[in-house]
């Protein structure tokens, strides 16, 4: 069992450091351990297990912000992690995102992952925008090495989201959204995988 978490490191006279970490259990929840900090800059994070058994964390970058998601991997069940790298394929404002495994490697040789987050257009000078708009759903068929499929689920104001898969394969996305503000309502979208994979890339 692995639970994604985050914390702040406050050192007198220094800038606050944001980090993600994992709580994990190797005995079905009887006892728990806390992994080392995943440095540096990430906070709200999601984690999946890859087909090879390694863990992949995908995190909001609250510190060291470059307009991209942060990713890191663990080969020991969440105890230690590689340094965070900024994933060029996953633009993101400072906002939470959702990551799930859609299918296990034994029933889909591609090991499909799904990811959702706001993807605002860049500013006129090409720099990342901090706007929480254009909630976008993405798909990877190689355990997060690449994200070739993307479709805008909500073009307007959008913020936090949570993905899930029903037993029949239907995808659910619960998200904050509205007409003028991302926080006007909690919305639930339902769509088949085909809606995502058969669409032209429209990000």
Secondary structure as UniProt FT lines:
FT   STRAND          2..9
FT   TURN            12..13
FT   STRAND          17..24
FT   TURN            28..29
FT   STRAND          33..34
FT   STRAND          42..49
FT   TURN            51..52
FT   STRAND          55..61
FT   STRAND          68..74
FT   TURN            77..78
FT   STRAND          85..91
FT   STRAND          98..101
FT   TURN            105..107
FT   TURN            109..110
FT   STRAND          113..118
FT   TURN            124..125
FT   STRAND          133..140
FT   TURN            143..144
FT   STRAND          149..165
FT   TURN            167..168
FT   STRAND          171..177
FT   TURN            182..183
FT   STRAND          185..191
FT   HELIX           193..197
//
